[in-house]
Structure formats: C-alpha cells, structure tokens
Amino acid sequence: MSYYHHHVFFCCNSREAPEKCCASANAGEMQQYAKKRIKELGLAGKGKVRINKAGCLDRCEEGPVIVVYPDEVWYTYVDRDDIDEIIDRHVIGGEIVERLRI
C-alpha cells in the first residue's frame, strides 16, 4: 500500500537557454499553486495527496511535465486552469485528463 493515495511530481528542472526546460515554463509557481490548493481542499497528508518538486524527469521537450503516482500518468500543462483540471478530474475524481496526457 502506498503512503500517499496520489503523489504528484512537478519537474522543476532548469537548463541553460536555448534548451527547453520546465523551470522556464513557471513549473515552480505551478507546483506551489497545486500544493496550496491541495492543502485548502483538505487533501494533504498521509493516505491522501502529496505535491512535490522533482529534478529532471527527462521529458522537457514535452513539458512542462508532471507525473501522478501510483497511476503513472504523465501530463503537460499551460496554466492554473490545467492544474485545476488535473486535480479535480484525476486526483479527486480518478479520471485521466486525456487532453493533457503525454
């Protein structure tokens, strides 16, 4: 059994320009937003949800990227609306958001 029901990793890797990286797409800000939203929803903690920063997840060309475990689902996103949709539909509702899946 997993310690968390869902563990969400945001790639926050930074690379030198002109290489693409998740950090240049506001990954850190989006991770903080997701973490705050999960706490506000009362979903943070053991047996619930954990939002983490990650180093390079090696998919920067498809990014920015997050991965949701234990489901092993990879997503890209553009803004807070996309993060909200992933939280609402996948993390809470159990439905994979196909339009954001990579």
C-alpha positions in Angstrom: 0.0 0.0 0.0 1.3 3.4 -0.9 1.9 6.0 1.8 0.0 8.6 -0.3 -3.1 7.9 -2.3 -1.6 10.1 -5.0 1.9 11.5 -5.2 2.3 14.3 -7.8 5.8 15.3 -9.0 6.3 18.6 -10.9 9.5 18.7 -12.9 11.2 21.9 -11.9 14.5 21.3 -13.7 16.4 24.3 -15.1 18.6 24.2 -18.2 20.7 26.8 -20.0 19.0 28.6 -22.9 18.2 27.7 -25.6 17.4 24.2 -24.2 13.8 23.8 -23.2 13.2 23.2 -19.5 10.2 23.0 -17.2 11.5 25.8 -14.9 11.3 28.3 -17.7 7.5 27.5 -18.0 6.8 28.5 -14.4 6.9 25.0 -13.1 7.9 26.2 -9.6 5.0 28.6 -9.4 2.6 25.9 -10.6 3.9 23.4 -8.1 3.4 25.9 -5.3 -0.1 26.6 -6.6 -1.0 22.9 -6.7 0.4 22.3 -3.2 -1.6 25.2 -1.8 -4.8 24.1 -3.5 -4.5 20.5 -2.2 -4.0 21.9 1.3 -7.0 24.2 1.0 -9.1 21.2 -0.1 -8.0 19.3 3.0 -6.4 16.6 0.8 -2.8 16.9 2.0 -1.1 14.3 4.2 -0.6 10.6 4.9 -3.1 8.5 2.9 -4.1 11.5 0.9 -2.1 13.6 -1.6 1.5 14.9 -1.7 2.7 17.5 -4.2 6.4 17.5 -4.7 9.1 19.3 -6.8 11.3 17.0 -8.8 14.6 17.3 -10.6 14.8 16.5 -14.3 12.1 13.9 -15.3 13.8 13.8 -18.8 10.7 14.8 -20.8 11.4 18.6 -21.0 10.7 18.6 -24.7 7.1 17.7 -23.9 6.9 20.0 -20.9 6.3 21.4 -18.6 5.5 18.0 -17.1 4.1 16.4 -14.0 3.6 12.7 -13.2 0.9 11.3 -10.9 1.7 8.2 -9.0 0.8 5.4 -8.3 -1.2 5.8 -11.6 2.0 6.5 -13.6 0.2 9.2 -15.7 2.2 11.9 -17.3 0.8 15.3 -18.1 1.7 18.6 -19.6 0.0 21.9 -18.7 -0.1 25.5 -19.6 -1.7 27.4 -16.7 -3.6 27.1 -13.4 -6.8 26.0 -15.2 -4.9 22.9 -16.4 -3.6 22.2 -12.9 -7.1 22.6 -11.5 -8.5 20.2 -14.1 -5.8 17.6 -13.3 -6.6 18.0 -9.5 -10.3 18.0 -9.9 -10.7 15.2 -12.5 -7.8 12.9 -11.9 -6.5 13.4 -8.3 -10.0 13.8 -6.8 -12.2 12.1 -9.4 -10.0 9.3 -10.7 -10.5 10.3 -14.3 -7.4 10.7 -16.6 -7.4 14.0 -18.4 -6.6 12.8 -21.9 -6.3 16.2 -23.5 -3.3 16.9 -21.2 -1.8 13.4 -21.1 1.6 12.8 -22.7 
